[in-house]
Amino acid sequence: MELANVVEKILKSIGFETARFTFRGGCFDLVATRRLLLLFIKTLTNIDKFTEEQAEDLKKLAKLFRASPLLVGLKTKNLELEDGVVYERFGIYAITPGTLYSMFAEGEPPLIMAERGGFYVKIDGEKLRKLREEHGYTLAELATYVGVSRKSLQRYEKGEAVVSLEVALRLEEIFDEPLVKPVDVLRAKLEDVSLGSKPESKLEREVFEELHKLGMDVVKIRRAPFNAVGKEEDEETKLLTGIDEKKTSATLKRARLVSQITEFIGSEGMFVLENARAEVISKIPVIPKRVLEDVRDVDELFEIIKELKSKS
């Protein structure tokens, strides 16, 4: 069975609503939601095929929609990924379907991170410091017992470094206390993600400029059925925007995908075409660029979108 089908089946079995999308080279192929949790998921048998560009777009979407980005795969190079271990590609956490199931169905988050040189864990540094002091060890004594430098142990206590699996096990054996902290796979580091809007064509630049004039921020997305996400400052409404010279079979396919996405995540969508008439494709309004140029503000744009949808 195709990996995306397996992952979707797992998610549905544990109470998620899901939507599946097939878009060549896309940064995601599954969207899943359960209560307040929203996931954008990319599935790849070999996680090494995940590109930096896909990762950047996936992080942008996660930040825009307050979602968790996730990569689910089966192997890296010629090695199978291990259940209970978290891998990483360009800042996106990667896990196996088995780990995904354990997280949500059994409430068992992964504990181990795979990095260059082996397996590592994060430990509760404050708890380690208190246990060391309660048992009367100096930094130098405990460092000698576990086979690390005094400086390394000090960094562990400050939470500044990951710990090798072997060292973590030694520490837990010495104090007979759990010290390893689970990896929060759903909390990706998105603080430094740039929501840029650099266009890739003359038409994109012109459309972005028109949206900017209306008071919208524009975020360029390369690896999705839409070209950009527009948003008003301090507003929740997002506008998935596709851009094409003219209507083609590829436009129709992209519009169908954008329609599915907007319906699932509760956003709006439109396509702006250089040469076209105003119409609706799969519930997605198509607006000629000349019409967009005459729009006075965001409210008028959304009125046009609403009116076109009502006539379809």
C-alpha positions as CSV (number, residue, x, y, z in Angstrom):
1,M,0.0,0.0,0.0
2,E,1.3,3.5,-0.8
3,L,2.8,5.2,2.2
4,A,0.4,8.2,2.0
5,N,-2.5,5.8,2.2
6,V,-1.0,4.0,5.2
7,V,-0.5,7.3,7.0
8,E,-4.0,8.5,6.2
9,K,-5.5,5.3,7.4
10,I,-3.5,5.6,10.7
11,L,-4.7,9.1,11.2
12,K,-8.3,8.3,10.5
13,S,-8.2,5.3,12.9
14,I,-7.2,7.6,15.8
15,G,-9.8,10.3,15.2
16,F,-8.3,12.7,12.7
17,E,-10.2,14.2,9.8
18,T,-7.9,14.1,6.8
19,A,-7.6,15.4,3.2
20,R,-5.2,13.9,0.7
21,F,-3.6,15.9,-2.1
22,T,-1.5,14.7,-5.1
23,F,0.7,17.4,-6.5
24,R,4.0,16.6,-8.1
25,G,6.9,17.9,-6.0
26,G,4.5,19.4,-3.4
27,C,5.6,20.3,0.1
28,F,2.7,18.3,1.6
29,D,0.3,15.6,0.5
30,L,-1.8,15.2,3.6
31,V,-3.6,17.7,5.9
32,A,-5.1,16.3,9.1
33,T,-7.0,17.9,11.9
34,R,-8.2,16.8,15.3
35,R,-9.8,19.3,17.7
36,L,-7.4,22.3,17.7
37,L,-4.5,20.4,16.1
38,L,-3.7,21.0,12.4
39,L,-1.0,18.9,10.7
40,F,0.6,19.5,7.3
41,I,2.3,16.2,6.4
42,K,4.7,15.1,3.6
43,T,5.1,11.4,3.1
44,L,8.2,10.0,1.4
45,T,9.5,6.4,1.4
46,N,13.1,7.8,1.5
47,I,13.2,11.0,3.6
48,D,16.5,12.1,1.8
49,K,14.4,13.0,-1.2
50,F,12.8,15.8,0.8
51,T,14.3,19.1,-0.5
52,E,15.2,22.3,1.3
53,E,12.7,24.2,-0.9
54,Q,9.9,21.8,0.1
55,A,10.9,22.2,3.8
56,E,10.9,26.0,3.6
57,D,7.4,26.1,2.0
58,L,6.1,23.6,4.5
59,K,7.4,25.7,7.4
60,K,5.9,28.8,5.9
61,L,2.5,27.1,5.7
62,A,2.8,25.8,9.2
63,K,3.6,29.3,10.5
64,L,0.8,30.9,8.5
65,F,-1.9,28.4,9.6
66,R,-0.5,27.7,13.1
67,A,0.0,24.1,12.2
68,S,2.6,21.4,12.8
69,P,4.7,20.4,9.9
70,L,5.7,16.7,9.7
71,L,7.6,14.3,7.5
72,V,6.7,10.7,7.6
73,G,9.0,8.1,6.0
74,L,10.4,4.6,6.0
75,K,14.1,4.9,5.3
76,T,17.2,7.1,4.9
77,K,19.9,6.1,2.5
78,N,19.9,2.3,2.8
79,L,18.8,2.2,6.4
80,E,15.3,1.7,7.7
81,L,14.0,4.4,10.1
82,E,13.5,3.2,13.6
83,D,10.2,3.5,15.5
84,G,10.5,5.8,18.6
85,V,13.3,7.8,17.0
86,V,13.0,11.3,15.6
87,Y,15.0,12.3,12.5
88,E,15.2,15.7,11.0
89,R,15.5,17.2,7.5
90,F,16.0,20.9,7.0
91,G,14.3,21.7,10.3
92,I,11.3,19.4,9.8
93,Y,10.9,16.5,12.1
94,A,10.7,13.1,10.4
95,I,9.2,9.9,12.0
96,T,7.9,6.5,11.0
97,P,4.2,5.6,10.7
98,G,4.7,3.4,13.8
99,T,6.0,6.4,15.8
100,L,3.0,8.5,14.5
101,Y,0.6,5.8,15.8
102,S,2.4,5.5,19.1
103,M,2.2,9.3,19.6
104,F,-1.5,9.7,19.1
105,A,-3.0,6.3,19.8
106,E,-0.9,5.3,22.8
107,G,0.2,8.6,24.1
108,E,3.9,7.6,23.9
109,P,5.9,10.4,22.4
110,P,9.4,9.5,21.0
111,L,12.4,10.1,23.2
112,I,15.4,9.6,20.9
113,M,16.8,12.0,18.3
114,A,19.0,10.7,15.4
115,E,21.8,13.0,14.7
116,R,25.3,12.6,13.1
117,G,27.2,10.1,15.1
118,G,24.3,8.3,16.7
119,F,21.3,8.5,18.9
120,Y,20.8,11.4,21.4
121,V,18.2,12.5,23.9
122,K,17.2,15.6,25.8
123,I,17.3,15.4,29.5
124,D,15.8,17.5,32.3
125,G,18.8,19.6,33.2
126,E,17.2,21.1,36.3
127,K,16.2,17.7,37.6
128,L,19.8,16.4,37.0
129,R,21.3,19.3,38.9
130,K,19.0,18.8,41.9
131,L,19.7,15.0,41.9
132,R,23.5,15.6,41.7
133,E,23.4,18.0,44.6
134,E,21.0,15.8,46.7
135,H,23.4,12.9,46.3
136,G,26.4,15.0,47.1
137,Y,28.3,14.7,43.8
138,T,30.4,17.6,42.5
139,L,30.3,18.3,38.8
140,A,33.8,16.8,38.4
141,E,32.9,13.6,40.3
142,L,29.7,12.9,38.4
143,A,31.3,13.7,35.1
144,T,34.0,11.1,35.8
145,Y,31.5,8.4,36.7
146,V,29.6,8.8,33.4
147,G,32.6,9.4,31.3
148,V,32.1,13.0,30.1
149,S,33.9,16.2,30.7
150,R,32.9,18.5,33.5
151,K,32.0,21.2,31.0
152,S,29.7,18.8,29.1
153,L,27.9,17.9,32.3
154,Q,27.5,21.5,33.1
155,R,25.9,22.1,29.7
156,Y,23.5,19.2,30.2
157,E,22.4,20.8,33.5
158,K,21.8,24.1,31.7
159,G,19.8,22.4,28.9
160,E,22.4,23.5,26.3
161,A,23.3,20.2,24.8
162,V,21.8,16.9,23.8
163,V,23.1,13.8,25.5
164,S,24.2,10.5,24.0
165,L,21.9,7.6,24.7
166,E,24.7,5.8,26.5
167,V,25.4,8.7,28.9
168,A,21.7,9.3,29.6
169,L,21.3,5.6,30.5
170,R,24.2,5.9,32.9
171,L,22.8,8.9,34.6
172,E,19.4,7.3,35.0
173,E,21.1,4.2,36.5
174,I,23.1,6.2,39.0
175,F,20.1,8.1,40.3
176,D,17.4,5.5,39.6
177,E,15.2,8.3,38.2
178,P,13.9,9.1,34.7
179,L,15.7,12.0,33.2
180,V,15.0,11.8,29.5
181,K,12.5,14.3,28.1
182,P,10.2,13.4,25.2
183,V,10.8,15.1,21.8
184,D,7.9,17.4,21.1
185,V,7.5,16.5,17.4
186,L,4.6,18.8,17.0
187,R,6.5,21.9,18.1
188,A,8.7,22.7,15.1
189,K,11.0,25.7,15.3
190,L,9.3,28.3,13.2
191,E,10.4,31.5,14.8
192,D,13.0,32.3,12.2
193,V,10.9,31.3,9.2
194,S,10.9,34.1,6.6
195,L,7.5,34.9,5.1
196,G,9.0,36.4,2.0
197,S,7.1,37.3,-1.2
198,K,9.8,37.3,-3.9
199,P,8.0,36.7,-7.2
200,E,9.4,34.4,-9.9
201,S,7.7,35.9,-12.9
202,K,6.5,39.2,-14.2
203,L,2.9,38.2,-13.8
204,E,3.5,37.1,-10.2
205,R,5.2,40.4,-9.4
206,E,2.3,42.4,-10.9
207,V,-0.3,40.3,-8.9
208,F,1.7,40.6,-5.7
209,E,1.9,44.3,-6.1
210,E,-1.8,44.6,-6.6
211,L,-2.5,42.6,-3.4
212,H,0.0,44.7,-1.5
213,K,-1.8,47.8,-2.7
214,L,-5.0,46.3,-1.2
215,G,-3.2,46.0,2.2
216,M,-2.4,42.3,2.1
217,D,0.9,40.7,3.0
218,V,1.9,38.1,0.4
219,V,3.8,34.9,1.1
220,K,5.4,33.2,-1.9
221,I,4.9,29.4,-2.0
222,R,6.7,27.4,-4.6
223,R,5.9,23.8,-3.8
224,A,2.0,23.9,-3.7
225,P,-0.9,24.1,-6.1
226,F,-1.1,27.8,-5.3
227,N,1.5,30.5,-5.9
228,A,1.1,32.5,-2.8
229,V,-0.9,33.1,0.4
230,G,-2.3,36.5,1.0
231,K,-3.3,37.7,4.4
232,E,-4.5,40.9,6.1
233,E,-2.3,42.1,9.0
234,D,-3.8,40.9,12.3
235,E,-6.6,39.0,10.4
236,E,-7.2,35.3,10.4
237,T,-8.5,35.1,6.9
238,K,-6.0,33.6,4.4
239,L,-6.3,33.8,0.6
240,L,-4.7,31.0,-1.3
241,T,-3.8,32.6,-4.6
242,G,-3.0,30.7,-7.9
243,I,-1.5,32.7,-10.8
244,D,-1.5,31.6,-14.5
245,E,-1.2,33.3,-17.9
246,K,-4.3,31.5,-19.1
247,K,-6.6,28.6,-18.3
248,T,-5.0,25.2,-19.1
249,S,-5.6,21.6,-17.9
250,A,-2.9,22.3,-15.3
251,T,-4.9,25.3,-14.0
252,L,-8.0,23.1,-13.7
253,K,-6.2,20.5,-11.7
254,R,-4.6,23.1,-9.4
255,A,-7.9,24.8,-8.9
256,R,-9.5,21.5,-7.8
257,L,-6.7,21.0,-5.3
258,V,-7.0,24.5,-4.0
259,S,-10.7,24.0,-3.6
260,Q,-10.1,20.9,-1.5
261,I,-7.5,22.7,0.7
262,T,-9.6,25.8,1.3
263,E,-12.6,23.8,2.2
264,F,-10.6,21.6,4.6
265,I,-8.7,24.4,6.4
266,G,-11.4,27.0,6.3
267,S,-9.7,29.6,4.1
268,E,-10.5,31.4,0.8
269,G,-9.0,30.9,-2.6
270,M,-8.8,32.5,-6.0
271,F,-6.9,32.3,-9.3
272,V,-5.7,35.4,-11.1
273,L,-5.2,34.9,-14.8
274,E,-3.7,37.3,-17.3
275,N,-6.0,36.2,-20.1
276,A,-9.4,34.9,-18.9
277,R,-13.0,35.7,-18.1
278,A,-14.4,35.8,-14.6
279,E,-15.7,32.4,-13.7
280,V,-15.6,29.7,-11.1
281,I,-13.6,26.5,-11.4
282,S,-14.3,23.8,-8.7
283,K,-15.7,26.5,-6.4
284,I,-12.6,28.6,-6.8
285,P,-13.2,32.1,-8.4
286,V,-11.1,33.0,-11.4
287,I,-10.4,36.7,-11.6
288,P,-8.8,38.4,-14.7
289,K,-5.8,40.5,-13.7
290,R,-7.5,43.6,-15.2
291,V,-10.4,43.2,-12.7
292,L,-7.9,42.8,-9.8
293,E,-6.3,46.1,-10.9
294,D,-9.6,47.9,-10.5
295,V,-10.3,46.6,-7.0
296,R,-10.1,49.4,-4.4
297,D,-9.6,47.4,-1.1
298,V,-9.6,44.0,0.5
299,D,-13.3,44.1,1.3
300,E,-14.2,44.7,-2.3
301,L,-12.0,41.8,-3.4
302,F,-13.7,39.4,-1.0
303,E,-17.1,40.7,-2.2
304,I,-16.1,39.8,-5.8
305,I,-15.0,36.3,-4.6
306,K,-18.3,35.9,-2.7
307,E,-20.4,37.0,-5.6
308,L,-18.7,34.8,-8.1
309,K,-19.0,31.8,-5.8
310,S,-22.7,32.5,-5.3
311,K,-23.3,32.3,-9.1
312,S,-21.5,29.0,-9.6
